[in-house]
């Protein structure tokens, strides 16, 4: 891995604020971001990335690259939950294995946004359709995870229609899809009029949000340790397995390094927002003290600190 790239990533102020959040928890500081402020910043980040993606998408037409990208996204949303379920069911039970499978088959919008910020820092472009790809992966993975649980236990559970509706009406998904559409509709001049809001202050808000995520991650790590070594090892190793396989496949779909990195992140990240909301209602027996710390406490920081520069260094090596 390129040592210069690692240093640039570690010295990135947004990442340093994330590490500061983890440190604050470890030294038992009372540092915290008010819940409403955190929610507003989350809304802001998703709005901006969706809007800018829509602008990019409006300038590109449909082609075979987009078609195969959609197929890869849907494939990930089905395969990752299935393989995760098979690996973890013997140790953790069907409910927990299904919930974890849904989490890892789905995506982390914040990890995606951070990767977009990294690409911007490296002056690397990516196509706007990648925003749509990210949104597309959320619902199928959740459906597969719940169906695997129901099939394993031979029980009739929540209807697929209800699961899909809950997934698609999730605030994060609705916002990023809606922002994407608005970005596609808006003209270049109209987008330029709000650029100070959508672009100029983006990195500052991202730094504050990652500080908050660092605090949340630090709090969840301790809870994960209580569940034994298997979830801990899985949440570190398997995201890299998923990310590397996805990255390899993406080389055959797109020549754009930015798209390739985002595909790797989509394959390696795990949802800790939409999935818990759905699982709480649909599979209440699944332990949120297991799948939530795995996604947020371990996989999220590993992707942010190591994963993004690691995948990008591989892309650079193959591009040389």
C-alpha positions as CSV (number, residue, x, y, z in Angstrom):
1,X,0.0,0.0,0.0
2,X,1.2,3.5,-0.8
3,X,2.6,5.0,2.4
4,X,2.1,8.6,1.1
5,X,-1.6,7.8,0.5
6,X,-2.0,6.3,4.0
7,X,-0.5,9.4,5.5
8,X,-2.7,11.7,3.4
9,X,-5.8,9.8,4.5
10,X,-4.8,9.8,8.2
11,X,-3.9,13.5,8.1
12,X,-7.3,14.3,6.6
13,X,-9.1,16.5,9.2
14,X,-12.4,14.6,8.8
15,X,-10.7,11.3,9.7
16,X,-8.8,12.9,12.6
17,X,-12.1,14.2,14.0
18,X,-13.4,10.7,13.8
19,X,-10.4,9.3,15.7
20,X,-10.9,12.2,18.2
21,X,-14.5,10.9,18.8
22,X,-13.3,7.4,19.6
23,X,-10.5,8.8,21.9
24,X,-13.1,10.9,23.7
25,X,-15.1,7.7,24.6
26,X,-12.0,5.8,25.7
27,X,-10.9,8.6,28.2
28,X,-14.5,8.9,29.4
29,X,-14.9,12.5,28.2
30,X,-18.4,14.1,28.3
31,X,-17.9,15.3,24.7
32,X,-21.0,14.8,22.6
33,X,-22.9,16.1,19.6
34,X,-26.6,16.9,20.3
35,X,-28.9,14.4,18.7
36,X,-30.8,17.0,16.7
37,X,-27.6,18.6,15.4
38,X,-26.3,15.2,14.4
39,X,-29.6,14.4,12.6
40,X,-29.5,17.7,10.8
41,X,-25.9,17.2,9.6
42,X,-26.8,13.7,8.4
43,X,-29.7,15.1,6.4
44,X,-27.4,17.8,5.0
45,X,-24.7,15.3,3.8
46,X,-27.2,13.0,2.1
47,X,-28.9,15.9,0.5
48,X,-25.6,17.2,-0.9
49,X,-24.3,13.9,-2.2
50,X,-27.6,13.0,-3.8
51,X,-28.0,16.4,-5.4
52,X,-24.5,16.5,-6.8
53,X,-24.9,12.9,-8.1
54,X,-28.1,13.9,-9.8
55,X,-26.3,16.7,-11.6
56,X,-23.6,14.3,-12.8
57,X,-26.2,11.8,-13.9
58,X,-28.1,14.4,-15.9
59,X,-25.0,14.8,-18.1
60,X,-24.6,11.1,-18.8
61,X,-26.7,8.7,-20.9
62,X,-27.7,5.1,-20.3
63,X,-25.2,2.6,-21.6
64,X,-23.9,-0.9,-21.0
65,X,-21.7,0.2,-18.1
66,X,-24.7,1.4,-16.1
67,X,-26.6,-1.8,-17.0
68,X,-23.8,-4.0,-15.7
69,X,-23.3,-1.8,-12.7
70,X,-26.9,-2.3,-11.7
71,X,-26.5,-6.1,-12.1
72,X,-23.4,-6.0,-9.9
73,X,-25.2,-4.0,-7.2
74,X,-28.2,-6.4,-7.2
75,X,-25.9,-9.4,-7.1
76,X,-24.1,-8.0,-4.1
77,X,-27.4,-7.3,-2.4
78,X,-28.4,-11.0,-2.8
79,X,-25.1,-12.9,-2.5
80,X,-23.6,-11.2,0.6
81,X,-26.7,-11.7,2.8
82,X,-26.9,-15.4,1.7
83,X,-23.2,-16.2,2.3
84,X,-23.1,-14.3,5.6
85,X,-26.2,-16.1,6.8
86,X,-24.6,-19.5,6.0
87,X,-21.4,-18.6,7.8
88,X,-22.9,-17.2,11.0
89,X,-26.1,-19.2,11.5
90,X,-24.3,-22.2,13.2
91,X,-22.7,-19.8,15.8
92,X,-25.3,-17.0,16.2
93,X,-28.6,-18.5,15.2
94,X,-30.9,-17.7,12.3
95,X,-32.3,-14.3,13.5
96,X,-28.9,-12.8,14.2
97,X,-27.3,-14.3,11.1
98,X,-30.1,-12.9,8.9
99,X,-29.9,-9.4,10.5
100,X,-26.1,-9.4,10.1
101,X,-26.5,-10.6,6.5
102,X,-28.9,-7.8,5.8
103,X,-26.6,-5.2,7.3
104,X,-23.6,-6.3,5.2
105,X,-25.5,-6.9,2.0
106,X,-26.9,-3.3,2.4
107,X,-24.7,-0.2,2.4
108,X,-23.4,2.6,4.6
109,X,-24.4,5.9,3.2
110,X,-21.9,7.7,5.5
111,X,-19.0,5.5,4.4
112,X,-20.0,6.2,0.8
113,X,-20.1,9.9,1.4
114,X,-16.6,9.7,3.1
115,X,-15.3,7.8,0.1
116,X,-16.7,10.5,-2.2
117,X,-14.9,13.2,-0.1
118,X,-11.7,11.1,-0.4
119,X,-12.0,11.1,-4.2
120,X,-12.6,14.8,-4.2
121,X,-9.5,15.3,-2.0
122,X,-7.5,13.2,-4.6
123,X,-9.1,15.1,-7.5
124,X,-10.7,11.9,-8.9
125,X,-14.1,12.0,-10.6
126,X,-16.8,9.4,-10.4
127,X,-20.1,9.0,-12.3
128,X,-23.3,10.3,-10.8
129,X,-25.1,7.0,-11.4
130,X,-23.1,5.5,-8.5
131,X,-25.4,7.4,-6.2
132,X,-28.4,5.6,-7.7
133,X,-26.5,2.3,-7.4
134,X,-26.0,2.9,-3.6
135,X,-29.7,3.6,-3.1
136,X,-30.6,0.5,-5.1
137,X,-28.7,-1.9,-2.8
138,X,-30.6,-1.0,0.4
139,X,-34.0,-2.7,0.1
140,X,-33.0,-6.0,-1.7
141,X,-30.5,-7.0,1.0
142,X,-33.0,-6.4,3.8
143,X,-35.6,-8.5,2.0
144,X,-33.1,-11.3,1.5
145,X,-32.0,-11.3,5.1
146,X,-35.6,-11.5,6.4
147,X,-36.6,-14.2,3.9
148,X,-33.6,-16.3,4.9
149,X,-34.7,-16.2,8.5
150,X,-38.3,-17.1,7.7
151,X,-37.3,-19.9,5.4
152,X,-34.8,-21.3,8.0
153,X,-37.5,-21.3,10.7
154,X,-40.3,-22.2,8.3
155,X,-42.4,-19.4,9.7
156,X,-44.7,-16.8,8.1
157,X,-43.5,-13.4,8.9
158,X,-43.9,-9.8,7.8
159,X,-45.1,-9.5,4.1
160,X,-42.5,-8.7,1.5
161,X,-44.7,-5.7,0.4
162,X,-44.4,-4.3,4.0
163,X,-40.7,-4.9,4.1
164,X,-40.1,-3.1,0.7
165,X,-42.3,-0.2,1.8
166,X,-40.5,0.2,5.1
167,X,-37.1,0.1,3.2
168,X,-38.1,2.6,0.5
169,X,-39.7,5.0,2.9
170,X,-36.7,5.0,5.2
171,X,-35.7,8.7,5.7
172,X,-32.1,8.2,4.5
173,X,-33.1,6.4,1.3
174,X,-36.0,8.7,0.5
175,X,-33.7,11.7,1.0
176,X,-30.8,10.6,-1.2
177,X,-33.1,9.3,-4.0
178,X,-35.2,12.5,-3.9
179,X,-32.1,14.7,-3.9
180,X,-30.8,12.6,-6.8
181,X,-34.0,13.3,-8.8
182,X,-33.9,17.0,-7.9
183,X,-30.3,17.2,-9.0
184,X,-31.2,15.7,-12.3
185,X,-34.0,18.2,-12.9
186,X,-32.1,21.3,-11.8
187,X,-30.2,23.2,-14.5
188,X,-26.4,23.9,-14.2
189,X,-27.1,27.5,-13.4
190,X,-29.6,26.6,-10.7
191,X,-27.1,24.2,-9.2
192,X,-24.4,26.9,-9.3
193,X,-26.7,29.2,-7.3
194,X,-26.7,26.8,-4.3
195,X,-23.1,25.7,-4.7
196,X,-21.9,27.5,-1.5
197,X,-24.4,25.3,0.4
198,X,-24.0,22.0,-1.4
199,X,-20.2,22.1,-1.9
200,X,-18.2,24.9,-0.1
201,X,-19.2,23.9,3.4
202,X,-19.6,20.2,2.8
203,X,-16.2,19.1,4.3
204,X,-16.7,21.2,7.4
205,X,-20.1,19.4,8.2
206,X,-18.5,16.1,7.3
207,X,-15.8,16.7,9.9
208,X,-18.4,17.4,12.6
209,X,-20.5,14.4,11.6
210,X,-17.5,12.0,11.7
211,X,-16.6,13.3,15.2
212,X,-20.1,12.2,16.2
213,X,-19.7,8.9,14.5
214,X,-16.4,8.4,16.3
215,X,-18.2,8.9,19.6
216,X,-20.9,6.4,18.6
217,X,-18.4,3.9,17.3
218,X,-16.3,4.1,20.5
219,X,-19.4,3.4,22.6
220,X,-20.4,0.3,20.6
221,X,-17.0,-1.5,20.5
222,X,-17.3,-2.5,24.1
223,X,-20.7,-4.1,23.6
224,X,-19.4,-6.2,20.7
225,X,-16.6,-7.8,22.8
226,X,-19.2,-9.4,25.0
227,X,-20.5,-11.6,22.1
228,X,-17.3,-13.5,21.6
229,X,-14.6,-13.6,18.9
230,X,-16.6,-14.7,15.9
231,X,-18.6,-11.5,15.3
232,X,-15.4,-9.4,16.0
233,X,-13.3,-11.4,13.4
234,X,-16.1,-11.4,10.9
235,X,-16.7,-7.6,11.0
236,X,-13.0,-7.1,10.3
237,X,-12.1,-9.8,7.8
238,X,-15.3,-10.3,5.7
239,X,-15.7,-6.7,4.6
240,X,-12.3,-6.9,2.9
241,X,-13.2,-10.1,1.3
242,X,-16.4,-8.6,-0.1
243,X,-14.6,-5.4,-1.0
244,X,-11.8,-7.0,-2.9
245,X,-14.1,-9.4,-4.9
246,X,-16.3,-6.4,-5.8
247,X,-13.3,-4.3,-6.8
248,X,-12.0,-7.2,-9.0
249,X,-15.4,-7.5,-10.8
250,X,-15.7,-3.7,-11.2
251,X,-12.5,-3.7,-13.3
252,X,-14.5,-5.5,-16.0
253,X,-17.4,-3.0,-15.8
254,X,-15.8,0.4,-15.6
255,X,-12.4,2.0,-16.3
256,X,-13.2,4.9,-14.0
257,X,-11.0,4.7,-10.8
258,X,-13.6,6.7,-8.8
259,X,-16.3,4.3,-9.7
260,X,-14.1,1.3,-8.9
261,X,-13.3,2.7,-5.4
262,X,-17.0,3.3,-4.7
263,X,-17.9,-0.2,-5.8
264,X,-15.3,-1.6,-3.4
265,X,-16.8,0.5,-0.6
266,X,-20.4,-0.6,-1.5
267,X,-19.2,-4.2,-1.3
268,X,-17.4,-3.8,2.0
269,X,-19.6,-1.4,4.0
270,X,-22.5,-2.3,6.2
271,X,-25.8,-0.5,7.1
272,X,-26.3,0.7,10.6
273,X,-29.2,3.0,10.0
274,X,-31.9,1.5,7.7
275,X,-31.4,-2.2,8.7
276,X,-31.8,-1.7,12.5
277,X,-35.0,0.3,11.8
278,X,-36.5,-2.5,9.8
279,X,-35.2,-5.4,11.9
280,X,-36.6,-3.8,15.1
281,X,-40.1,-4.2,13.6
282,X,-39.8,-7.3,11.4
283,X,-37.4,-9.5,13.4
284,X,-37.5,-8.3,17.0
285,X,-35.6,-11.5,18.2
286,X,-32.5,-10.4,16.3
287,X,-30.0,-8.8,18.8
288,X,-29.3,-5.2,17.9
289,X,-26.4,-5.3,20.4
290,X,-24.7,-7.6,17.9
291,X,-25.4,-6.5,14.3
292,X,-25.3,-2.8,15.1
293,X,-21.9,-2.8,16.9
294,X,-20.4,-5.0,14.2
295,X,-21.4,-2.5,11.4
296,X,-20.8,0.7,13.3
297,X,-18.2,-0.1,15.9
298,X,-15.8,-2.2,13.8
299,X,-16.6,-2.3,10.0
300,X,-17.2,1.4,9.7
301,X,-14.0,2.7,11.3
302,X,-11.9,-0.1,9.5
303,X,-13.3,1.1,6.2
304,X,-12.8,4.7,6.9
305,X,-9.2,4.4,8.3
306,X,-7.8,1.5,6.3
307,X,-10.3,0.3,3.6
308,X,-10.6,3.5,1.5
309,X,-6.8,4.1,1.0
310,X,-6.2,0.3,0.7
311,X,-8.6,-0.2,-2.2
312,X,-7.5,3.0,-3.9
313,X,-3.8,1.9,-3.7
314,X,-4.8,-1.3,-5.5
315,X,-6.6,0.7,-8.2
316,X,-3.6,2.8,-8.7
317,X,-1.3,-0.2,-8.9
318,X,-3.5,-1.8,-11.6
319,X,-3.8,1.5,-13.5
320,X,-0.1,2.1,-13.6
